[in-house]
Amino acid sequence: MRHLLLIMTLVVFVTTSVHSKDQAETKNQTPTWALADDKKVIHQFPQQAIADQRVTMLFFWATWCPYCKQLMPHIQSALHQYKDDLNLKIYAMSINEDADPKAYLRSQGYSFTLFPQAEKVAEMYQVHGTPGVLIFNKQGELVFDLRSVQTKHLVQQNASHGAKSVRKAPYWAAEIRKALQGLLKST
């Protein structure tokens, strides 16, 4: 009887461990999606990125967002720095937009791939505000999420959004570069 109880306990433990591992793997999997860019080209993520051995940054933004406007030059600079070494691609995922994101990118000289209606993709990653930055390695695994970067220590609470964005954007940019540099070192 004692042996039977021990065997049943082991079976429940192993089953629970396997079930928990499956849940964790499912939770950490990168969502897959297909979306047309502003040129009507359908992109499948992460399948194409993995096939092309490409590091991909999803940048969730809007033309009205002061934080996005402050961060964009830094992202463009990172694209120039890491484009060849990491095969870096920047996907500008426009969300909650009330203006023309294509015209804005063009007027500023940014060379990101624009997705003008990316709200559904934002929902998949639970991105509810701007800016949002997610970086995926060449295997399609999430390696950086801007939401994990703490910035409360940088600004006073009563400062305007414009003032906050001027302080936060360079700090965020440095964290983004650290993540990209880490990917460069791992290749």
Summary of the structure (lengths in Angstrom):
residues: 187
radius of gyration: 20.4
end to end distance: 55.5
largest distance: 78.0
contacts: 525
relative contact order: 0.16
helix: 50%
strand: 17%
